[in-house]
Amino acid sequence: MQEIINKVYDEVKRRCEAETNFYGMGAWDHHIELVYKLAVANSKKYGADKDIVALSALLHDIASVTNKDFTEEHHIIGAEIAEELLTEYGLEKDKIQLIKKCILNHRGSRLAKKTTPEEICLADSDAMAHFYSIPSLLRMVYAEKKLSIDEGAKFVLDKLTRSYNKLSDQGKKLVSKRYEAAKLFLANDIN
């Protein structure tokens, strides 16, 4: 299994490095690899299969970095890409189906019912990554979106609040200190 994980790791990183990746290497450095590390580290706490969450985490945004036009439906197209790659790499069909289910249900904005520990672990790790990559969120709001200081801080705080609210109870426990620190850091009130 580790050989397949290594191949997927290399393939996703290669796609992130490609000039055609609209999101640049930041998608890898500040999100995908981070989601992967969080999912693997937390898999035991969720009672999830470590190999399934490792592969799901690596592949969860593969569609977006492959083609920017896939972003809106990246969970659907990503599941298809994952099936193609994992079949090519010789992974068992039942494991591929579980990975596809994780990818299909990872989006917090879809609020899909998650029925397996692997789905919950991936969805939480995806949302938790925002609490570990606040500098990249700040770069986005100030350098890319060109927001004012107050607008940027509010945007990031709102994004973190949405991410926090989408977490399972287990996920909330894992990032609650980071969330509270972020709220203090980003608030512009004196109280």
Backbone bond lengths (Angstrom), bond angles and torsions (degrees), N, CA, C in turn:
res aa  C-N    CA-C-N  psi(-1)  N-CA   C-N-CA  omega(-1)  CA-C   N-CA-C  phi
1 M - - - 1.463 - - 1.533 111.61 -
2 Q 1.339 116.64 -37.57 1.465 119.00 -178.80 1.530 111.61 -61.51
3 E 1.317 116.54 -32.26 1.471 119.62 178.07 1.533 110.66 -63.62
4 I 1.324 116.66 -40.39 1.471 120.51 178.21 1.531 109.79 -67.77
5 I 1.319 117.08 -42.97 1.467 120.36 177.64 1.528 109.85 -58.53
6 N 1.326 117.21 -43.93 1.469 121.10 179.33 1.525 111.49 -62.02
7 K 1.339 117.35 -41.76 1.463 121.08 178.96 1.526 110.74 -64.23
8 V 1.325 116.65 -43.22 1.462 120.67 179.53 1.528 110.11 -65.71
9 Y 1.319 117.03 -43.93 1.469 122.12 177.37 1.531 109.74 -53.89
10 D 1.333 115.84 -50.28 1.465 120.48 -178.85 1.527 112.15 -64.09
11 E 1.336 116.83 -40.14 1.469 120.93 -179.15 1.519 111.64 -66.29
12 V 1.317 117.34 -44.88 1.470 119.93 -179.31 1.527 109.72 -67.22
13 K 1.313 117.20 -42.14 1.472 119.81 177.97 1.528 110.28 -62.07
14 R 1.335 117.13 -40.91 1.466 121.23 178.74 1.533 109.99 -60.34
15 R 1.320 117.08 -42.78 1.467 120.17 178.85 1.523 111.33 -66.09
16 C 1.311 117.22 -34.06 1.467 120.67 176.66 1.524 111.43 -68.27
17 E 1.316 116.90 -33.98 1.466 121.78 -179.98 1.529 112.74 -77.00
18 A 1.314 117.87 -16.79 1.463 121.81 -176.59 1.531 111.04 -64.53
19 E 1.316 115.72 144.16 1.462 121.00 178.85 1.524 111.47 -61.95
20 T 1.308 117.23 -24.04 1.461 121.90 -179.16 1.526 112.88 -76.69
21 N 1.333 117.77 -10.39 1.466 120.78 178.96 1.524 109.04 -76.31
22 F 1.300 116.40 104.85 1.458 123.49 -178.59 1.525 112.10 -56.29
23 Y 1.337 117.13 -33.26 1.468 121.89 -173.72 1.517 113.41 -85.16
24 G 1.327 117.62 -8.16 1.453 121.46 177.69 1.524 113.16 68.95
25 M 1.310 115.45 -175.87 1.467 120.90 -177.88 1.521 113.25 -67.57
26 G 1.310 116.85 -15.88 1.464 119.58 175.64 1.520 111.87 -59.32
27 A 1.325 116.40 -30.70 1.470 119.75 177.58 1.517 110.40 -61.87
28 W 1.317 116.18 -34.70 1.471 120.70 177.93 1.524 110.17 -82.20
29 D 1.321 116.06 -56.22 1.468 121.52 -172.77 1.527 113.79 -63.15
30 H 1.320 116.30 -35.53 1.466 119.54 -172.84 1.517 114.13 -114.70
31 H 1.342 116.39 5.46 1.460 116.50 176.09 1.528 113.09 -142.01
32 I 1.313 118.70 -69.35 1.466 120.06 -170.84 1.527 111.83 -60.29
33 E 1.325 117.31 -49.47 1.467 118.65 -180.00 1.525 110.86 -64.66
34 L 1.308 116.87 -34.70 1.463 121.73 178.21 1.531 111.16 -66.78
35 V 1.332 117.29 -44.01 1.465 120.99 176.51 1.526 109.63 -60.69
36 Y 1.320 116.11 -42.15 1.469 121.78 177.74 1.530 111.10 -58.51
37 K 1.313 116.48 -49.61 1.473 120.62 -178.89 1.534 111.19 -64.37
38 L 1.320 117.43 -41.86 1.466 120.81 178.46 1.529 111.33 -64.46
39 A 1.320 116.68 -44.48 1.466 120.63 -178.55 1.521 111.27 -62.78
40 V 1.312 116.53 -44.61 1.470 120.25 179.50 1.532 109.97 -65.46
41 A 1.325 116.50 -45.50 1.470 120.48 -178.73 1.524 112.32 -63.58
42 N 1.327 116.81 -34.10 1.465 120.82 -175.79 1.521 114.24 -97.30
43 S 1.315 118.31 -3.56 1.468 121.05 -174.65 1.529 112.22 -55.50
44 K 1.303 117.30 -41.72 1.467 120.74 -178.81 1.531 110.98 -65.09
45 K 1.337 116.99 -39.93 1.465 121.38 179.63 1.525 111.63 -62.50
46 Y 1.326 115.99 -28.58 1.461 121.36 -179.89 1.526 112.66 -93.27
47 G 1.330 116.59 -7.23 1.459 119.96 -175.19 1.519 111.64 69.07
48 A 1.328 115.70 30.06 1.464 122.09 -176.01 1.526 110.82 -100.99
49 D 1.312 115.45 152.21 1.457 122.13 175.87 1.529 108.60 -69.37
50 K 1.325 116.16 117.77 1.460 122.29 -174.49 1.528 112.42 -60.00
51 D 1.306 118.01 -40.30 1.465 120.77 -178.63 1.532 111.15 -69.12
52 I 1.311 116.70 -39.33 1.475 120.36 178.84 1.521 110.10 -64.48
53 V 1.330 117.42 -45.55 1.471 118.53 -179.43 1.521 111.13 -70.40
54 A 1.323 117.93 -31.44 1.470 120.29 176.97 1.529 109.63 -61.62
55 L 1.323 116.43 -50.33 1.466 120.23 -179.37 1.528 111.52 -67.13
56 S 1.311 117.22 -40.99 1.469 120.93 178.74 1.524 110.91 -62.21
57 A 1.318 116.62 -42.42 1.463 121.27 -179.67 1.524 111.12 -65.03
58 L 1.314 116.59 -43.70 1.462 119.63 179.31 1.528 111.67 -63.51
59 L 1.322 116.31 -35.20 1.464 120.83 -173.56 1.525 114.93 -96.07
60 H 1.332 118.33 -6.31 1.462 119.64 -169.87 1.531 114.44 -61.41
61 D 1.314 118.90 -29.52 1.465 122.06 -179.82 1.527 112.68 -117.07
62 I 1.320 117.39 19.06 1.466 120.16 -176.09 1.528 112.21 -59.98
63 A 1.309 117.49 -34.15 1.463 119.49 -179.38 1.531 110.99 -65.41
64 S 1.317 117.76 -41.73 1.467 121.47 -178.47 1.519 112.30 -63.21
65 V 1.330 116.70 -40.64 1.471 118.69 -179.15 1.521 111.87 -80.81
66 T 1.325 116.50 -15.70 1.462 120.66 176.93 1.529 110.65 -78.87
67 N 1.346 115.70 -40.57 1.455 120.45 -178.06 1.527 108.27 -156.99
68 K 1.326 117.16 119.84 1.470 121.83 -178.20 1.529 111.62 -55.91
69 D 1.333 117.24 -32.01 1.461 120.83 -179.80 1.525 112.57 -65.53
70 F 1.330 117.49 -15.45 1.463 121.77 179.63 1.528 112.84 -86.46
71 T 1.326 117.36 -5.90 1.464 120.86 -170.12 1.529 113.36 -55.93
72 E 1.319 117.99 -46.60 1.467 120.32 -176.27 1.530 111.89 -61.39
73 E 1.305 116.70 -37.67 1.473 121.33 -179.67 1.531 110.56 -110.63
74 H 1.328 116.73 30.07 1.471 119.72 -172.79 1.525 113.24 -63.52
75 H 1.303 117.49 -25.98 1.468 119.70 177.99 1.534 110.62 -69.73
76 I 1.316 117.44 -37.02 1.464 121.27 -179.94 1.528 110.63 -75.75
77 I 1.328 116.00 -50.90 1.468 120.60 -179.36 1.525 110.18 -66.52
78 G 1.327 117.04 -36.84 1.471 120.95 177.92 1.519 112.47 -61.94
79 A 1.330 116.48 -38.22 1.470 119.89 177.64 1.524 110.52 -64.19
80 E 1.332 116.75 -37.37 1.464 120.72 177.86 1.528 111.30 -67.72
81 I 1.340 116.54 -44.69 1.465 120.60 178.04 1.531 109.73 -61.58
82 A 1.322 116.43 -42.54 1.468 121.11 179.50 1.525 110.47 -59.17
83 E 1.327 116.37 -44.76 1.468 119.60 -179.91 1.528 111.15 -60.87
84 E 1.321 116.21 -43.56 1.471 120.17 179.13 1.527 111.15 -60.71
85 L 1.330 116.14 -50.89 1.471 120.48 -178.25 1.524 111.73 -62.92
86 L 1.315 116.29 -48.55 1.464 119.80 -175.19 1.532 112.01 -68.60
87 T 1.317 117.16 -31.34 1.465 120.44 174.34 1.528 109.24 -66.50
88 E 1.336 115.33 -44.84 1.475 120.74 177.70 1.531 111.00 -59.45
89 Y 1.330 116.89 -37.19 1.465 121.36 -178.70 1.525 112.89 -82.54
90 G 1.331 117.45 -3.41 1.462 121.37 173.52 1.524 116.16 86.85
91 L 1.324 117.80 20.40 1.466 119.99 178.47 1.525 109.67 -74.67
92 E 1.337 116.09 146.10 1.458 122.17 -179.85 1.534 110.70 -61.90
93 K 1.326 115.19 143.99 1.465 122.49 -176.25 1.533 113.10 -58.40
94 D 1.340 117.86 -40.08 1.466 119.47 -178.53 1.532 111.29 -65.43
95 K 1.315 116.60 -35.41 1.469 120.09 177.76 1.530 110.58 -71.13
96 I 1.325 115.73 -38.42 1.463 119.68 177.13 1.526 110.43 -60.77
97 Q 1.324 116.76 -42.28 1.470 120.30 -179.67 1.526 111.46 -62.44
98 L 1.317 117.55 -40.25 1.465 121.06 178.74 1.532 110.53 -67.14
99 I 1.317 117.35 -40.43 1.472 121.21 177.88 1.523 110.04 -64.19
100 K 1.319 116.87 -43.00 1.471 120.36 177.21 1.527 110.63 -59.74
101 K 1.331 117.01 -42.24 1.464 121.30 179.25 1.534 110.27 -62.23
102 C 1.322 116.82 -41.20 1.470 120.83 177.47 1.530 110.81 -61.08
103 I 1.325 116.12 -45.75 1.463 120.56 -178.80 1.528 110.36 -66.02
104 L 1.310 117.05 -43.73 1.471 120.86 179.69 1.530 112.09 -60.49
105 N 1.320 117.15 -32.85 1.464 121.36 -173.66 1.528 114.34 -107.14
106 H 1.331 117.79 14.51 1.470 118.41 -176.62 1.521 113.70 -80.68
107 R 1.293 118.44 -20.32 1.466 121.18 -173.44 1.518 111.57 -74.37
108 G 1.303 115.23 118.66 1.453 120.09 177.58 1.515 112.58 -63.12
109 S 1.332 117.12 -31.15 1.461 120.46 -178.58 1.523 112.23 -70.27
110 R 1.316 117.63 -16.34 1.463 121.46 179.86 1.529 111.56 -91.07
111 L 1.311 116.25 -21.87 1.463 122.98 -179.86 1.534 112.58 46.91
112 A 1.323 115.53 42.49 1.466 121.27 177.94 1.523 109.60 -70.86
113 K 1.308 115.81 149.60 1.466 121.36 178.09 1.525 108.73 -68.70
114 K 1.308 114.76 124.87 1.464 121.15 178.45 1.521 108.21 -103.84
115 T 1.319 116.26 123.68 1.465 119.82 -173.12 1.515 113.85 -112.31
116 T 1.327 117.96 -8.09 1.465 120.01 -178.94 1.525 109.87 -119.42
117 P 1.314 116.97 154.48 1.471 119.60 176.24 1.522 111.93 -60.11
118 E 1.331 116.88 -31.63 1.466 120.74 -179.47 1.531 111.05 -67.51
119 E 1.336 117.11 -41.39 1.466 120.87 177.75 1.528 110.85 -62.64
120 I 1.317 115.71 -44.91 1.466 120.81 -178.97 1.519 110.13 -65.32
121 C 1.325 117.04 -43.70 1.464 121.37 179.92 1.526 110.84 -60.93
122 L 1.340 117.47 -45.32 1.464 120.04 179.68 1.527 111.17 -65.74
123 A 1.323 117.87 -48.91 1.466 120.55 -178.58 1.529 110.66 -59.81
124 D 1.329 116.89 -42.69 1.466 119.87 178.21 1.530 110.99 -65.89
125 S 1.315 117.52 -43.19 1.472 120.34 -179.21 1.523 110.36 -62.73
126 D 1.320 117.36 -38.42 1.465 121.97 177.46 1.526 110.28 -61.38
127 A 1.326 117.47 -45.92 1.464 121.05 178.91 1.531 111.47 -71.20
128 M 1.338 116.59 -39.57 1.470 120.35 -179.44 1.522 112.27 -63.17
129 A 1.324 116.86 -29.03 1.466 120.06 -178.24 1.519 111.44 -56.25
130 H 1.329 117.51 -31.46 1.467 120.04 179.36 1.524 111.83 -61.58
131 F 1.314 117.16 -31.66 1.465 120.84 -178.59 1.524 111.92 -77.88
132 Y 1.319 116.58 -13.58 1.462 122.22 178.60 1.527 111.79 -103.49
133 S 1.320 116.45 -4.50 1.469 119.06 -177.47 1.529 111.40 -131.75
134 I 1.311 116.49 39.04 1.465 120.90 179.91 1.534 111.40 -57.90
135 P 1.339 120.10 -38.68 1.473 117.85 176.89 1.534 113.44 -57.32
136 S 1.328 117.87 -36.37 1.466 118.86 178.87 1.535 110.67 -70.34
137 L 1.330 117.29 -32.96 1.464 119.98 176.11 1.535 110.13 -67.04
138 L 1.320 116.26 -39.65 1.463 120.19 177.88 1.524 111.02 -64.57
139 R 1.321 116.42 -41.46 1.466 120.12 177.05 1.529 109.87 -59.48
140 M 1.319 116.46 -43.67 1.462 120.52 -179.04 1.529 110.93 -59.96
141 V 1.329 117.34 -47.08 1.467 118.89 -174.45 1.525 112.59 -73.02
142 Y 1.333 117.36 -33.41 1.459 119.11 -177.03 1.529 113.19 -93.34
143 A 1.309 118.61 -42.59 1.469 120.53 -177.13 1.526 112.52 -85.12
144 E 1.326 116.93 -39.97 1.464 119.68 -176.46 1.529 112.63 -91.70
145 K 1.330 116.96 -49.04 1.464 120.40 -177.16 1.529 112.33 -84.87
146 K 1.340 116.67 -14.55 1.470 122.85 177.88 1.532 112.52 57.28
147 L 1.340 116.46 38.87 1.456 120.40 179.17 1.527 110.21 -78.27
148 S 1.323 115.83 158.64 1.465 120.27 174.16 1.531 108.29 -68.88
149 I 1.306 116.59 169.07 1.466 120.52 -179.88 1.523 110.74 -57.03
150 D 1.332 117.05 -49.95 1.467 120.32 -178.43 1.526 112.15 -66.92
151 E 1.326 116.99 -42.03 1.466 120.29 178.95 1.532 111.01 -62.85
152 G 1.321 115.98 -42.07 1.470 120.38 -179.81 1.516 111.87 -64.64
153 A 1.334 116.47 -44.50 1.465 120.19 179.28 1.523 110.17 -62.31
154 K 1.332 116.83 -42.18 1.467 120.39 178.98 1.524 110.85 -64.91
155 F 1.325 117.41 -42.08 1.459 121.33 179.81 1.531 110.42 -59.07
156 V 1.331 116.38 -48.32 1.470 120.48 -178.71 1.521 110.34 -65.53
157 L 1.310 117.49 -43.98 1.467 120.12 179.21 1.535 111.27 -62.13
158 D 1.318 116.75 -41.88 1.470 120.11 177.48 1.530 110.91 -62.88
159 K 1.331 116.73 -41.21 1.469 120.72 179.03 1.524 110.13 -63.43
160 L 1.320 117.26 -44.40 1.465 120.75 179.00 1.529 111.05 -64.56
161 T 1.309 116.82 -38.25 1.465 120.13 178.52 1.525 110.46 -64.55
162 R 1.334 116.92 -43.77 1.470 119.99 177.21 1.536 110.23 -61.73
163 S 1.321 116.21 -43.82 1.467 119.98 179.51 1.522 110.74 -61.96
164 Y 1.305 116.77 -44.44 1.464 121.09 -179.77 1.528 111.16 -61.63
165 N 1.321 116.31 -43.62 1.464 120.54 -178.01 1.526 112.93 -67.33
166 K 1.311 118.03 -21.00 1.463 122.17 179.39 1.528 112.63 -85.91
167 L 1.321 116.64 -12.86 1.468 120.74 -177.72 1.522 112.01 -71.37
168 S 1.326 114.89 152.49 1.467 119.96 169.90 1.527 107.69 -69.94
169 D 1.313 116.80 169.05 1.469 119.92 176.87 1.523 110.73 -57.39
170 Q 1.333 117.12 -40.02 1.476 121.72 178.40 1.528 110.10 -61.12
171 G 1.317 117.00 -45.50 1.457 121.26 179.87 1.517 112.29 -63.38
172 K 1.338 115.80 -40.59 1.464 119.48 178.51 1.522 110.86 -60.80
173 K 1.314 116.69 -40.74 1.472 120.05 178.32 1.529 110.89 -61.99
174 L 1.317 116.38 -38.69 1.461 120.70 -176.08 1.530 113.43 -70.10
175 V 1.341 118.24 -27.47 1.465 119.63 -177.56 1.523 114.07 -119.57
176 S 1.304 118.40 7.97 1.468 119.96 -174.71 1.532 112.55 -58.38
177 K 1.319 118.15 -39.79 1.478 120.17 179.65 1.529 110.80 -65.86
178 R 1.310 117.29 -40.57 1.467 121.12 178.06 1.538 110.27 -65.58
179 Y 1.319 116.20 -39.49 1.465 119.88 179.54 1.532 109.95 -64.75
180 E 1.319 117.16 -46.54 1.473 120.31 179.48 1.531 110.72 -61.72
181 A 1.321 117.41 -40.58 1.471 121.06 178.46 1.532 110.00 -64.55
182 A 1.321 117.08 -42.64 1.462 120.61 179.85 1.519 110.88 -62.81
183 K 1.337 117.07 -40.16 1.465 120.17 179.09 1.526 110.36 -62.41
184 L 1.325 117.01 -41.43 1.471 119.89 177.95 1.523 110.96 -65.65
185 F 1.300 116.68 -42.88 1.461 122.51 -177.47 1.531 111.77 -65.80
186 L 1.333 116.69 -40.71 1.463 120.75 -173.06 1.521 113.78 -90.92
187 A 1.314 118.32 -13.55 1.466 121.00 -178.81 1.519 109.47 -70.34
188 N 1.327 115.17 143.10 1.473 117.86 178.24 1.525 112.38 -110.91
189 D 1.330 115.54 20.12 1.461 118.21 176.60 1.528 109.92 -99.71
190 I 1.299 116.91 161.30 1.464 121.90 -175.95 1.523 111.59 -88.22
191 N 1.296 118.51 -19.48 1.470 121.87 -176.29 1.471 112.02 -64.31
